Amino acid sequence: MGKRRNGVWRRLLPAALALCAALTAFCLGVGRAAGSDSAEEKRLAEESVRRAAVSCYAIEGFYPDSYEYLRDNYHVRVDESKYVVEYSAFASNLMPDITILEVDR
């Protein structure tokens, strides 16, 4: 009976190790995918604020002095629970510096 148990474990051990390795690889892949989604969301948020600023310049002849102006008049929405919009305008005829930062949780 003792030999039979050792034989079963000898056959199951490689399969169990392979299963653990596959689960670990899957979990790491899911974590990386979630991280890339966050980076893409951040990039799209910055791009939408930048496009709204350029649209404002094309339509009204000036770059707005704040993100709030774009939010109120051009309906740009950034998830402010996840991101902070740093919008720094120097002059109305120069493209402002726009940076999207992730909020620390």
Gaussian input, Z-matrix of N, CA and C with variables (Angstrom, degrees):
# hf/3-21g

backbone

0 1
 N
 C     1     B1
 C     2     B2     1     A1
 N     3     B3     2     A2     1     D1
 C     4     B4     3     A3     2     D2
 C     5     B5     4     A4     3     D3
 N     6     B6     5     A5     4     D4
 C     7     B7     6     A6     5     D5
 C     8     B8     7     A7     6     D6
 N     9     B9     8     A8     7     D7
 C    10    B10     9     A9     8     D8
 C    11    B11    10    A10     9     D9
 N    12    B12    11    A11    10    D10
 C    13    B13    12    A12    11    D11
 C    14    B14    13    A13    12    D12
 N    15    B15    14    A14    13    D13
 C    16    B16    15    A15    14    D14
 C    17    B17    16    A16    15    D15
 N    18    B18    17    A17    16    D16
 C    19    B19    18    A18    17    D17
 C    20    B20    19    A19    18    D18
 N    21    B21    20    A20    19    D19
 C    22    B22    21    A21    20    D20
 C    23    B23    22    A22    21    D21
 N    24    B24    23    A23    22    D22
 C    25    B25    24    A24    23    D23
 C    26    B26    25    A25    24    D24
 N    27    B27    26    A26    25    D25
 C    28    B28    27    A27    26    D26
 C    29    B29    28    A28    27    D27
 N    30    B30    29    A29    28    D28
 C    31    B31    30    A30    29    D29
 C    32    B32    31    A31    30    D30
 N    33    B33    32    A32    31    D31
 C    34    B34    33    A33    32    D32
 C    35    B35    34    A34    33    D33
 N    36    B36    35    A35    34    D34
 C    37    B37    36    A36    35    D35
 C    38    B38    37    A37    36    D36
 N    39    B39    38    A38    37    D37
 C    40    B40    39    A39    38    D38
 C    41    B41    40    A40    39    D39
 N    42    B42    41    A41    40    D40
 C    43    B43    42    A42    41    D41
 C    44    B44    43    A43    42    D42
 N    45    B45    44    A44    43    D43
 C    46    B46    45    A45    44    D44
 C    47    B47    46    A46    45    D45
 N    48    B48    47    A47    46    D46
 C    49    B49    48    A48    47    D47
 C    50    B50    49    A49    48    D48
 N    51    B51    50    A50    49    D49
 C    52    B52    51    A51    50    D50
 C    53    B53    52    A52    51    D51
 N    54    B54    53    A53    52    D52
 C    55    B55    54    A54    53    D53
 C    56    B56    55    A55    54    D54
 N    57    B57    56    A56    55    D55
 C    58    B58    57    A57    56    D56
 C    59    B59    58    A58    57    D57
 N    60    B60    59    A59    58    D58
 C    61    B61    60    A60    59    D59
 C    62    B62    61    A61    60    D60
 N    63    B63    62    A62    61    D61
 C    64    B64    63    A63    62    D62
 C    65    B65    64    A64    63    D63
 N    66    B66    65    A65    64    D64
 C    67    B67    66    A66    65    D65
 C    68    B68    67    A67    66    D66
 N    69    B69    68    A68    67    D67
 C    70    B70    69    A69    68    D68
 C    71    B71    70    A70    69    D69
 N    72    B72    71    A71    70    D70
 C    73    B73    72    A72    71    D71
 C    74    B74    73    A73    72    D72
 N    75    B75    74    A74    73    D73
 C    76    B76    75    A75    74    D74
 C    77    B77    76    A76    75    D75
 N    78    B78    77    A77    76    D76
 C    79    B79    78    A78    77    D77
 C    80    B80    79    A79    78    D78
 N    81    B81    80    A80    79    D79
 C    82    B82    81    A81    80    D80
 C    83    B83    82    A82    81    D81
 N    84    B84    83    A83    82    D82
 C    85    B85    84    A84    83    D83
 C    86    B86    85    A85    84    D84
 N    87    B87    86    A86    85    D85
 C    88    B88    87    A87    86    D86
 C    89    B89    88    A88    87    D87
 N    90    B90    89    A89    88    D88
 C    91    B91    90    A90    89    D89
 C    92    B92    91    A91    90    D90
 N    93    B93    92    A92    91    D91
 C    94    B94    93    A93    92    D92
 C    95    B95    94    A94    93    D93
 N    96    B96    95    A95    94    D94
 C    97    B97    96    A96    95    D95
 C    98    B98    97    A97    96    D96
 N    99    B99    98    A98    97    D97
 C   100   B100    99    A99    98    D98
 C   101   B101   100   A100    99    D99
 N   102   B102   101   A101   100   D100
 C   103   B103   102   A102   101   D101
 C   104   B104   103   A103   102   D102
 N   105   B105   104   A104   103   D103
 C   106   B106   105   A105   104   D104
 C   107   B107   106   A106   105   D105
 N   108   B108   107   A107   106   D106
 C   109   B109   108   A108   107   D107
 C   110   B110   109   A109   108   D108
 N   111   B111   110   A110   109   D109
 C   112   B112   111   A111   110   D110
 C   113   B113   112   A112   111   D111
 N   114   B114   113   A113   112   D112
 C   115   B115   114   A114   113   D113
 C   116   B116   115   A115   114   D114
 N   117   B117   116   A116   115   D115
 C   118   B118   117   A117   116   D116
 C   119   B119   118   A118   117   D117
 N   120   B120   119   A119   118   D118
 C   121   B121   120   A120   119   D119
 C   122   B122   121   A121   120   D120
 N   123   B123   122   A122   121   D121
 C   124   B124   123   A123   122   D122
 C   125   B125   124   A124   123   D123
 N   126   B126   125   A125   124   D124
 C   127   B127   126   A126   125   D125
 C   128   B128   127   A127   126   D126
 N   129   B129   128   A128   127   D127
 C   130   B130   129   A129   128   D128
 C   131   B131   130   A130   129   D129
 N   132   B132   131   A131   130   D130
 C   133   B133   132   A132   131   D131
 C   134   B134   133   A133   132   D132
 N   135   B135   134   A134   133   D133
 C   136   B136   135   A135   134   D134
 C   137   B137   136   A136   135   D135
 N   138   B138   137   A137   136   D136
 C   139   B139   138   A138   137   D137
 C   140   B140   139   A139   138   D138
 N   141   B141   140   A140   139   D139
 C   142   B142   141   A141   140   D140
 C   143   B143   142   A142   141   D141
 N   144   B144   143   A143   142   D142
 C   145   B145   144   A144   143   D143
 C   146   B146   145   A145   144   D144
 N   147   B147   146   A146   145   D145
 C   148   B148   147   A147   146   D146
 C   149   B149   148   A148   147   D147
 N   150   B150   149   A149   148   D148
 C   151   B151   150   A150   149   D149
 C   152   B152   151   A151   150   D150
 N   153   B153   152   A152   151   D151
 C   154   B154   153   A153   152   D152
 C   155   B155   154   A154   153   D153
 N   156   B156   155   A155   154   D154
 C   157   B157   156   A156   155   D155
 C   158   B158   157   A157   156   D156
 N   159   B159   158   A158   157   D157
 C   160   B160   159   A159   158   D158
 C   161   B161   160   A160   159   D159
 N   162   B162   161   A161   160   D160
 C   163   B163   162   A162   161   D161
 C   164   B164   163   A163   162   D162
 N   165   B165   164   A164   163   D163
 C   166   B166   165   A165   164   D164
 C   167   B167   166   A166   165   D165
 N   168   B168   167   A167   166   D166
 C   169   B169   168   A168   167   D167
 C   170   B170   169   A169   168   D168
 N   171   B171   170   A170   169   D169
 C   172   B172   171   A171   170   D170
 C   173   B173   172   A172   171   D171
 N   174   B174   173   A173   172   D172
 C   175   B175   174   A174   173   D173
 C   176   B176   175   A175   174   D174
 N   177   B177   176   A176   175   D175
 C   178   B178   177   A177   176   D176
 C   179   B179   178   A178   177   D177
 N   180   B180   179   A179   178   D178
 C   181   B181   180   A180   179   D179
 C   182   B182   181   A181   180   D180
 N   183   B183   182   A182   181   D181
 C   184   B184   183   A183   182   D182
 C   185   B185   184   A184   183   D183
 N   186   B186   185   A185   184   D184
 C   187   B187   186   A186   185   D185
 C   188   B188   187   A187   186   D186
 N   189   B189   188   A188   187   D187
 C   190   B190   189   A189   188   D188
 C   191   B191   190   A190   189   D189
 N   192   B192   191   A191   190   D190
 C   193   B193   192   A192   191   D191
 C   194   B194   193   A193   192   D192
 N   195   B195   194   A194   193   D193
 C   196   B196   195   A195   194   D194
 C   197   B197   196   A196   195   D195
 N   198   B198   197   A197   196   D196
 C   199   B199   198   A198   197   D197
 C   200   B200   199   A199   198   D198
 N   201   B201   200   A200   199   D199
 C   202   B202   201   A201   200   D200
 C   203   B203   202   A202   201   D201
 N   204   B204   203   A203   202   D202
 C   205   B205   204   A204   203   D203
 C   206   B206   205   A205   204   D204
 N   207   B207   206   A206   205   D205
 C   208   B208   207   A207   206   D206
 C   209   B209   208   A208   207   D207
 N   210   B210   209   A209   208   D208
 C   211   B211   210   A210   209   D209
 C   212   B212   211   A211   210   D210
 N   213   B213   212   A212   211   D211
 C   214   B214   213   A213   212   D212
 C   215   B215   214   A214   213   D213
 N   216   B216   215   A215   214   D214
 C   217   B217   216   A216   215   D215
 C   218   B218   217   A217   216   D216
 N   219   B219   218   A218   217   D217
 C   220   B220   219   A219   218   D218
 C   221   B221   220   A220   219   D219
 N   222   B222   221   A221   220   D220
 C   223   B223   222   A222   221   D221
 C   224   B224   223   A223   222   D222
 N   225   B225   224   A224   223   D223
 C   226   B226   225   A225   224   D224
 C   227   B227   226   A226   225   D225
 N   228   B228   227   A227   226   D226
 C   229   B229   228   A228   227   D227
 C   230   B230   229   A229   228   D228
 N   231   B231   230   A230   229   D229
 C   232   B232   231   A231   230   D230
 C   233   B233   232   A232   231   D231
 N   234   B234   233   A233   232   D232
 C   235   B235   234   A234   233   D233
 C   236   B236   235   A235   234   D234
 N   237   B237   236   A236   235   D235
 C   238   B238   237   A237   236   D236
 C   239   B239   238   A238   237   D237
 N   240   B240   239   A239   238   D238
 C   241   B241   240   A240   239   D239
 C   242   B242   241   A241   240   D240
 N   243   B243   242   A242   241   D241
 C   244   B244   243   A243   242   D242
 C   245   B245   244   A244   243   D243
 N   246   B246   245   A245   244   D244
 C   247   B247   246   A246   245   D245
 C   248   B248   247   A247   246   D246
 N   249   B249   248   A248   247   D247
 C   250   B250   249   A249   248   D248
 C   251   B251   250   A250   249   D249
 N   252   B252   251   A251   250   D250
 C   253   B253   252   A252   251   D251
 C   254   B254   253   A253   252   D252
 N   255   B255   254   A254   253   D253
 C   256   B256   255   A255   254   D254
 C   257   B257   256   A256   255   D255
 N   258   B258   257   A257   256   D256
 C   259   B259   258   A258   257   D257
 C   260   B260   259   A259   258   D258
 N   261   B261   260   A260   259   D259
 C   262   B262   261   A261   260   D260
 C   263   B263   262   A262   261   D261
 N   264   B264   263   A263   262   D262
 C   265   B265   264   A264   263   D263
 C   266   B266   265   A265   264   D264
 N   267   B267   266   A266   265   D265
 C   268   B268   267   A267   266   D266
 C   269   B269   268   A268   267   D267
 N   270   B270   269   A269   268   D268
 C   271   B271   270   A270   269   D269
 C   272   B272   271   A271   270   D270
 N   273   B273   272   A272   271   D271
 C   274   B274   273   A273   272   D272
 C   275   B275   274   A274   273   D273
 N   276   B276   275   A275   274   D274
 C   277   B277   276   A276   275   D275
 C   278   B278   277   A277   276   D276
 N   279   B279   278   A278   277   D277
 C   280   B280   279   A279   278   D278
 C   281   B281   280   A280   279   D279
 N   282   B282   281   A281   280   D280
 C   283   B283   282   A282   281   D281
 C   284   B284   283   A283   282   D282
 N   285   B285   284   A284   283   D283
 C   286   B286   285   A285   284   D284
 C   287   B287   286   A286   285   D285
 N   288   B288   287   A287   286   D286
 C   289   B289   288   A288   287   D287
 C   290   B290   289   A289   288   D288
 N   291   B291   290   A290   289   D289
 C   292   B292   291   A291   290   D290
 C   293   B293   292   A292   291   D291
 N   294   B294   293   A293   292   D292
 C   295   B295   294   A294   293   D293
 C   296   B296   295   A295   294   D294
 N   297   B297   296   A296   295   D295
 C   298   B298   297   A297   296   D296
 C   299   B299   298   A298   297   D297
 N   300   B300   299   A299   298   D298
 C   301   B301   300   A300   299   D299
 C   302   B302   301   A301   300   D300
 N   303   B303   302   A302   301   D301
 C   304   B304   303   A303   302   D302
 C   305   B305   304   A304   303   D303
 N   306   B306   305   A305   304   D304
 C   307   B307   306   A306   305   D305
 C   308   B308   307   A307   306   D306
 N   309   B309   308   A308   307   D307
 C   310   B310   309   A309   308   D308
 C   311   B311   310   A310   309   D309
 N   312   B312   311   A311   310   D310
 C   313   B313   312   A312   311   D311
 C   314   B314   313   A313   312   D312

   B1=1.4429
   B2=1.5246
   B3=1.3507
   B4=1.4598
   B5=1.5178
   B6=1.3565
   B7=1.4584
   B8=1.5226
   B9=1.3007
   B10=1.4625
   B11=1.5266
   B12=1.3426
   B13=1.4621
   B14=1.5263
   B15=1.3248
   B16=1.4673
   B17=1.5225
   B18=1.2989
   B19=1.4632
   B20=1.5177
   B21=1.3294
   B22=1.4749
   B23=1.5223
   B24=1.3208
   B25=1.4711
   B26=1.5298
   B27=1.3214
   B28=1.4550
   B29=1.5259
   B30=1.3141
   B31=1.4664
   B32=1.5204
   B33=1.3275
   B34=1.4662
   B35=1.5254
   B36=1.3185
   B37=1.4564
   B38=1.5341
   B39=1.3326
   B40=1.4753
   B41=1.5314
   B42=1.3263
   B43=1.4677
   B44=1.5268
   B45=1.3334
   B46=1.4640
   B47=1.5251
   B48=1.3236
   B49=1.4704
   B50=1.5344
   B51=1.3158
   B52=1.4654
   B53=1.5287
   B54=1.3253
   B55=1.4562
   B56=1.5270
   B57=1.3232
   B58=1.4725
   B59=1.5265
   B60=1.3336
   B61=1.4621
   B62=1.5332
   B63=1.3230
   B64=1.4688
   B65=1.5245
   B66=1.3178
   B67=1.4664
   B68=1.5299
   B69=1.3224
   B70=1.4617
   B71=1.5238
   B72=1.3183
   B73=1.4670
   B74=1.5237
   B75=1.3253
   B76=1.4583
   B77=1.5226
   B78=1.3188
   B79=1.4668
   B80=1.5273
   B81=1.3227
   B82=1.4624
   B83=1.5271
   B84=1.3155
   B85=1.4687
   B86=1.5158
   B87=1.3079
   B88=1.4685
   B89=1.5286
   B90=1.3162
   B91=1.4641
   B92=1.5165
   B93=1.3210
   B94=1.4679
   B95=1.5176
   B96=1.3148
   B97=1.4625
   B98=1.5159
   B99=1.3082
   B100=1.4645
   B101=1.5181
   B102=1.3085
   B103=1.4559
   B104=1.5134
   B105=1.3222
   B106=1.4600
   B107=1.5199
   B108=1.3233
   B109=1.4564
   B110=1.5213
   B111=1.3188
   B112=1.4546
   B113=1.5231
   B114=1.3188
   B115=1.4643
   B116=1.5287
   B117=1.3166
   B118=1.4610
   B119=1.5285
   B120=1.3138
   B121=1.4650
   B122=1.5281
   B123=1.3063
   B124=1.4651
   B125=1.5264
   B126=1.3209
   B127=1.4652
   B128=1.5284
   B129=1.3294
   B130=1.4666
   B131=1.5253
   B132=1.3266
   B133=1.4684
   B134=1.5208
   B135=1.3247
   B136=1.4638
   B137=1.5242
   B138=1.3064
   B139=1.4626
   B140=1.5335
   B141=1.3246
   B142=1.4682
   B143=1.5338
   B144=1.3322
   B145=1.4697
   B146=1.5244
   B147=1.3231
   B148=1.4684
   B149=1.5313
   B150=1.3261
   B151=1.4769
   B152=1.5283
   B153=1.3029
   B154=1.4679
   B155=1.5229
   B156=1.3227
   B157=1.4669
   B158=1.5294
   B159=1.3315
   B160=1.4619
   B161=1.5278
   B162=1.3244
   B163=1.4689
   B164=1.5191
   B165=1.3095
   B166=1.4581
   B167=1.5211
   B168=1.3128
   B169=1.4611
   B170=1.5270
   B171=1.3402
   B172=1.4656
   B173=1.5267
   B174=1.3255
   B175=1.4648
   B176=1.5245
   B177=1.3416
   B178=1.4550
   B179=1.5294
   B180=1.3388
   B181=1.4563
   B182=1.5182
   B183=1.3115
   B184=1.4685
   B185=1.5144
   B186=1.3431
   B187=1.4508
   B188=1.5192
   B189=1.3168
   B190=1.4726
   B191=1.5253
   B192=1.3108
   B193=1.4583
   B194=1.5236
   B195=1.3416
   B196=1.4665
   B197=1.5285
   B198=1.3098
   B199=1.4653
   B200=1.5283
   B201=1.3161
   B202=1.4685
   B203=1.5336
   B204=1.3309
   B205=1.4666
   B206=1.5339
   B207=1.3096
   B208=1.4733
   B209=1.5199
   B210=1.3128
   B211=1.4620
   B212=1.5251
   B213=1.3217
   B214=1.4597
   B215=1.5257
   B216=1.3345
   B217=1.4584
   B218=1.5208
   B219=1.3302
   B220=1.4570
   B221=1.5238
   B222=1.2869
   B223=1.4643
   B224=1.5298
   B225=1.3324
   B226=1.4592
   B227=1.5147
   B228=1.3045
   B229=1.4575
   B230=1.5219
   B231=1.3197
   B232=1.4542
   B233=1.5196
   B234=1.3152
   B235=1.4655
   B236=1.5271
   B237=1.3228
   B238=1.4577
   B239=1.5277
   B240=1.3252
   B241=1.4637
   B242=1.5311
   B243=1.3405
   B244=1.4566
   B245=1.5279
   B246=1.3462
   B247=1.4596
   B248=1.5283
   B249=1.3227
   B250=1.4571
   B251=1.5219
   B252=1.3208
   B253=1.4594
   B254=1.5235
   B255=1.3218
   B256=1.4616
   B257=1.5209
   B258=1.3139
   B259=1.4566
   B260=1.5141
   B261=1.3143
   B262=1.4596
   B263=1.5237
   B264=1.3357
   B265=1.4574
   B266=1.5212
   B267=1.3271
   B268=1.4597
   B269=1.5268
   B270=1.3181
   B271=1.4679
   B272=1.5210
   B273=1.3085
   B274=1.4625
   B275=1.5253
   B276=1.3351
   B277=1.4650
   B278=1.5272
   B279=1.3391
   B280=1.4642
   B281=1.5195
   B282=1.3294
   B283=1.4637
   B284=1.5265
   B285=1.3176
   B286=1.4645
   B287=1.5297
   B288=1.3201
   B289=1.4650
   B290=1.5200
   B291=1.3218
   B292=1.4613
   B293=1.5195
   B294=1.3201
   B295=1.4554
   B296=1.5174
   B297=1.3121
   B298=1.4618
   B299=1.5347
   B300=1.3154
   B301=1.4604
   B302=1.5184
   B303=1.3274
   B304=1.4589
   B305=1.5171
   B306=1.3222
   B307=1.4636
   B308=1.5178
   B309=1.3236
   B310=1.4654
   B311=1.5090
   B312=1.2946
   B313=1.4714
   B314=1.4718
   A1=111.58
   A2=119.00
   A3=123.23
   A4=111.94
   A5=116.93
   A6=120.09
   A7=110.93
   A8=116.10
   A9=119.95
   A10=110.48
   A11=117.59
   A12=121.01
   A13=110.86
   A14=116.94
   A15=120.14
   A16=110.82
   A17=117.72
   A18=121.59
   A19=111.92
   A20=116.44
   A21=120.39
   A22=110.21
   A23=115.72
   A24=119.23
   A25=111.25
   A26=116.03
   A27=119.34
   A28=111.32
   A29=117.06
   A30=120.94
   A31=111.86
   A32=117.58
   A33=120.75
   A34=113.70
   A35=117.77
   A36=121.34
   A37=112.87
   A38=120.12
   A39=118.86
   A40=112.72
   A41=116.74
   A42=120.21
   A43=110.68
   A44=117.06
   A45=120.70
   A46=110.81
   A47=116.94
   A48=120.59
   A49=111.21
   A50=116.57
   A51=120.48
   A52=110.68
   A53=116.95
   A54=121.12
   A55=110.89
   A56=117.31
   A57=121.17
   A58=110.67
   A59=116.33
   A60=120.41
   A61=110.85
   A62=117.07
   A63=121.06
   A64=110.90
   A65=118.16
   A66=121.48
   A67=111.31
   A68=116.44
   A69=120.34
   A70=110.58
   A71=117.51
   A72=121.43
   A73=110.73
   A74=117.50
   A75=121.75
   A76=111.21
   A77=117.33
   A78=121.44
   A79=111.21
   A80=117.53
   A81=120.84
   A82=110.73
   A83=116.82
   A84=120.84
   A85=112.28
   A86=117.08
   A87=120.81
   A88=109.89
   A89=117.43
   A90=121.28
   A91=112.01
   A92=116.79
   A93=120.29
   A94=111.28
   A95=117.79
   A96=120.95
   A97=110.86
   A98=117.59
   A99=120.70
   A100=110.65
   A101=117.83
   A102=121.58
   A103=112.15
   A104=117.59
   A105=119.93
   A106=111.16
   A107=118.27
   A108=120.86
   A109=110.66
   A110=116.93
   A111=121.86
   A112=110.72
   A113=117.11
   A114=121.22
   A115=110.52
   A116=117.28
   A117=121.49
   A118=110.35
   A119=117.03
   A120=121.10
   A121=110.56
   A122=116.77
   A123=121.83
   A124=110.20
   A125=117.71
   A126=122.02
   A127=111.17
   A128=116.30
   A129=120.37
   A130=111.87
   A131=117.08
   A132=120.69
   A133=110.03
   A134=116.77
   A135=120.05
   A136=111.03
   A137=116.17
   A138=120.84
   A139=111.25
   A140=118.23
   A141=120.27
   A142=111.45
   A143=117.43
   A144=119.88
   A145=109.52
   A146=116.84
   A147=121.46
   A148=110.92
   A149=116.85
   A150=120.17
   A151=111.37
   A152=116.35
   A153=119.37
   A154=110.72
   A155=117.72
   A156=121.18
   A157=110.26
   A158=117.10
   A159=121.22
   A160=110.12
   A161=117.50
   A162=120.56
   A163=110.83
   A164=116.54
   A165=120.84
   A166=109.90
   A167=117.46
   A168=121.00
   A169=110.64
   A170=116.40
   A171=120.59
   A172=111.78
   A173=116.71
   A174=120.59
   A175=112.45
   A176=116.52
   A177=120.73
   A178=114.33
   A179=116.78
   A180=120.09
   A181=115.04
   A182=118.06
   A183=121.13
   A184=109.61
   A185=114.44
   A186=119.73
   A187=107.20
   A188=117.95
   A189=119.14
   A190=111.27
   A191=115.26
   A192=119.30
   A193=113.74
   A194=117.53
   A195=118.64
   A196=111.00
   A197=113.31
   A198=120.31
   A199=110.22
   A200=116.47
   A201=120.77
   A202=111.26
   A203=117.12
   A204=120.74
   A205=109.80
   A206=116.19
   A207=119.84
   A208=111.06
   A209=116.38
   A210=120.77
   A211=110.14
   A212=117.19
   A213=121.54
   A214=113.32
   A215=117.48
   A216=120.93
   A217=114.89
   A218=117.14
   A219=120.81
   A220=112.34
   A221=116.75
   A222=124.38
   A223=113.46
   A224=115.66
   A225=121.22
   A226=107.15
   A227=116.46
   A228=120.54
   A229=109.90
   A230=115.10
   A231=122.36
   A232=106.06
   A233=116.46
   A234=120.76
   A235=108.50
   A236=115.84
   A237=121.49
   A238=112.96
   A239=117.48
   A240=119.38
   A241=110.38
   A242=117.13
   A243=122.26
   A244=113.26
   A245=116.62
   A246=120.54
   A247=111.74
   A248=114.35
   A249=122.65
   A250=106.34
   A251=116.69
   A252=121.28
   A253=107.91
   A254=115.87
   A255=120.83
   A256=106.64
   A257=115.77
   A258=122.43
   A259=106.80
   A260=116.25
   A261=120.60
   A262=109.36
   A263=116.01
   A264=121.62
   A265=109.37
   A266=115.69
   A267=121.20
   A268=110.49
   A269=116.20
   A270=121.65
   A271=108.06
   A272=116.52
   A273=119.80
   A274=113.38
   A275=117.54
   A276=119.56
   A277=113.18
   A278=117.79
   A279=122.43
   A280=110.23
   A281=114.83
   A282=120.34
   A283=109.55
   A284=118.01
   A285=120.82
   A286=111.53
   A287=115.35
   A288=120.62
   A289=107.46
   A290=116.39
   A291=121.77
   A292=108.30
   A293=115.44
   A294=120.80
   A295=108.46
   A296=116.53
   A297=122.63
   A298=107.00
   A299=115.97
   A300=121.74
   A301=109.94
   A302=116.17
   A303=120.00
   A304=109.33
   A305=115.90
   A306=122.45
   A307=108.01
   A308=117.06
   A309=120.54
   A310=108.75
   A311=115.40
   A312=119.63
   A313=110.83
   D1=-38.48
   D2=179.92
   D3=-63.16
   D4=-39.02
   D5=179.34
   D6=-67.31
   D7=-35.09
   D8=-178.50
   D9=-65.84
   D10=-40.78
   D11=178.45
   D12=-64.34
   D13=-43.60
   D14=178.17
   D15=-61.46
   D16=-37.44
   D17=179.22
   D18=-65.44
   D19=-39.90
   D20=178.70
   D21=-65.03
   D22=-45.70
   D23=-179.04
   D24=-66.32
   D25=-34.92
   D26=178.57
   D27=-63.63
   D28=-33.46
   D29=178.52
   D30=-81.60
   D31=-33.24
   D32=-177.55
   D33=-81.69
   D34=-27.50
   D35=-176.00
   D36=-58.87
   D37=-49.20
   D38=178.50
   D39=-61.19
   D40=-37.91
   D41=178.62
   D42=-66.53
   D43=-40.55
   D44=178.72
   D45=-65.60
   D46=-41.40
   D47=177.91
   D48=-64.67
   D49=-41.25
   D50=178.13
   D51=-63.63
   D52=-40.15
   D53=177.95
   D54=-63.37
   D55=-43.12
   D56=178.34
   D57=-62.71
   D58=-42.30
   D59=179.05
   D60=-63.70
   D61=-41.66
   D62=179.34
   D63=-65.37
   D64=-41.90
   D65=178.85
   D66=-65.04
   D67=-39.72
   D68=177.72
   D69=-63.70
   D70=-45.45
   D71=178.92
   D72=-62.27
   D73=-40.32
   D74=178.44
   D75=-62.53
   D76=-46.47
   D77=-179.14
   D78=-63.63
   D79=-40.54
   D80=177.70
   D81=-65.08
   D82=-39.80
   D83=178.48
   D84=-64.51
   D85=-41.15
   D86=178.58
   D87=-64.29
   D88=-41.04
   D89=178.41
   D90=-62.30
   D91=-42.37
   D92=178.54
   D93=-67.30
   D94=-39.63
   D95=179.09
   D96=-63.42
   D97=-41.05
   D98=178.20
   D99=-63.98
   D100=-37.94
   D101=177.99
   D102=-65.73
   D103=-39.49
   D104=179.60
   D105=-71.07
   D106=-32.02
   D107=175.41
   D108=-63.48
   D109=-40.14
   D110=178.96
   D111=-64.69
   D112=-42.37
   D113=178.80
   D114=-64.39
   D115=-39.81
   D116=178.86
   D117=-66.88
   D118=-41.31
   D119=178.45
   D120=-62.27
   D121=-41.20
   D122=178.27
   D123=-64.70
   D124=-43.77
   D125=178.86
   D126=-61.68
   D127=-43.01
   D128=179.40
   D129=-66.10
   D130=-36.72
   D131=177.68
   D132=-63.20
   D133=-45.78
   D134=179.50
   D135=-64.13
   D136=-41.51
   D137=179.17
   D138=-62.96
   D139=-39.71
   D140=-179.23
   D141=-68.05
   D142=-37.65
   D143=177.35
   D144=-67.03
   D145=-42.26
   D146=-180.00
   D147=-63.21
   D148=-43.22
   D149=178.90
   D150=-64.22
   D151=-39.48
   D152=178.57
   D153=-64.54
   D154=-39.15
   D155=178.32
   D156=-63.83
   D157=-42.86
   D158=178.49
   D159=-66.21
   D160=-39.87
   D161=177.11
   D162=-61.88
   D163=-42.30
   D164=178.42
   D165=-60.80
   D166=-43.72
   D167=179.91
   D168=-63.10
   D169=-41.55
   D170=-179.26
   D171=-67.85
   D172=-37.87
   D173=-176.37
   D174=-84.52
   D175=-45.75
   D176=-171.66
   D177=-103.77
   D178=-12.01
   D179=177.01
   D180=87.03
   D181=9.80
   D182=177.20
   D183=-151.54
   D184=155.10
   D185=171.16
   D186=-84.59
   D187=136.23
   D188=-178.46
   D189=-66.60
   D190=156.02
   D191=-177.61
   D192=-86.79
   D193=-4.23
   D194=-179.46
   D195=-155.27
   D196=158.67
   D197=174.00
   D198=-64.92
   D199=-34.69
   D200=-179.62
   D201=-59.10
   D202=-37.52
   D203=177.44
   D204=-61.67
   D205=-43.78
   D206=178.28
   D207=-65.65
   D208=-40.53
   D209=-179.80
   D210=-63.39
   D211=-43.63
   D212=-176.26
   D213=-76.31
   D214=-37.33
   D215=-172.82
   D216=-103.60
   D217=-22.21
   D218=-178.71
   D219=-119.23
   D220=5.87
   D221=172.83
   D222=55.73
   D223=37.86
   D224=174.60
   D225=-80.07
   D226=131.12
   D227=179.94
   D228=-126.32
   D229=123.74
   D230=173.40
   D231=-117.67
   D232=135.19
   D233=179.89
   D234=-65.60
   D235=97.56
   D236=-174.21
   D237=-75.18
   D238=-5.47
   D239=171.72
   D240=-81.20
   D241=-19.34
   D242=179.67
   D243=-107.34
   D244=-30.45
   D245=-171.06
   D246=-133.15
   D247=153.04
   D248=172.69
   D249=-114.87
   D250=132.54
   D251=178.94
   D252=-97.01
   D253=117.19
   D254=172.87
   D255=-98.30
   D256=113.07
   D257=-176.07
   D258=-124.10
   D259=111.89
   D260=-175.92
   D261=-121.61
   D262=108.04
   D263=179.66
   D264=-101.08
   D265=131.02
   D266=179.81
   D267=-95.84
   D268=-46.63
   D269=179.42
   D270=-147.24
   D271=156.50
   D272=-174.60
   D273=-70.10
   D274=-14.11
   D275=178.83
   D276=-105.61
   D277=6.11
   D278=177.48
   D279=-116.47
   D280=138.21
   D281=179.77
   D282=-59.53
   D283=127.88
   D284=179.45
   D285=-71.14
   D286=158.32
   D287=172.09
   D288=-80.93
   D289=124.98
   D290=-178.46
   D291=-123.08
   D292=122.94
   D293=178.61
   D294=-134.99
   D295=135.92
   D296=176.06
   D297=-107.89
   D298=125.03
   D299=179.82
   D300=-116.46
   D301=142.78
   D302=176.90
   D303=-77.42
   D304=140.09
   D305=177.08
   D306=-77.20
   D307=133.10
   D308=175.72
   D309=-71.35
   D310=136.45
   D311=-179.96
   D312=-110.41

